[in-house]
């Protein structure tokens, strides 16, 4: 407890720039705060603060230590809040990114209920088919659809997802229907021009093994919804997720191709950076996604075209 008090006093003095102000906020004498700082510096064997009669400044070591102390106290507050008798209370700003089409249809609609449950949280949602570097671009969480590459990021599977090879009847009447995945190379395939989710190509089961085909055609686009619309217009064959094209197949607007070669389901994931303690708002957001996407009734009710 003494060590924690020392750290709390150090952070408070660094923030307020004054022993007196920190002591006043805590309701103790300035000498008490001074003794805690002295004890902390003695225990660490370094000078953290330069104190004069006029001001207090951080040393180089003090600046580096301050960041760790602030993170430690924030993690402790989150841990205590998550098990407090009064329930959880998250706060702060949450930055989330998701694929454009999926995000519009399945992530954005979940935001209002989350913010209603956690009124002290604000949220920014980035929708892009580009694979966002969440570490260097400052995002707390990404929702991703498809296979997860090896990385230092942590992923939590939220639901299953299948990708289907589809085309409009008009395209098939004009160009014919491919009987094998290999025949796709002779067709106009509508592919993503970014490295979003098809980096390894379209996946099919060939001779009992999953094979990835790098395909192309006269058209590509960085936006998956545009590819979907082009496919509906009969401009080529697309490889889209069930959540996007299921209703089109049911209505006859699109035809599923190569069903016998369909690859096993991949997943829908929440992806975040490796941390010992995630901020409470991030953990609660991931729990919210798991609760919604993990409900079979959620997907059964989703029948409208995007």
ABEGO torsion letter per residue (X at the ends): XAAAAAAAAAAAAAAAGBAAAAAAAAGBBAAAAAAAAAAAAAAAGBBABBBBAABBBBBAAAAAAAAAAAAAAAAAAAAAAAABAAEBBBBEBBBBBBBAAAAAAAAAAAAAAAAAABAABBBBBBBBABBBBAAAAGBABBBBBEBBBBBABBBBBABBBBBBBBBBAAAAAAAEBBABAAAAAABBBBBBABAAAAAAEBBBBBGGBBBBBBBBBABBBABAAAAAAAAAAGAEBBBBBAAAAAAAAAAGABBBBGAAABBBBBBBBBBBBBBABBBAAAAAAAAAAAAAAABAAAAAABABBX
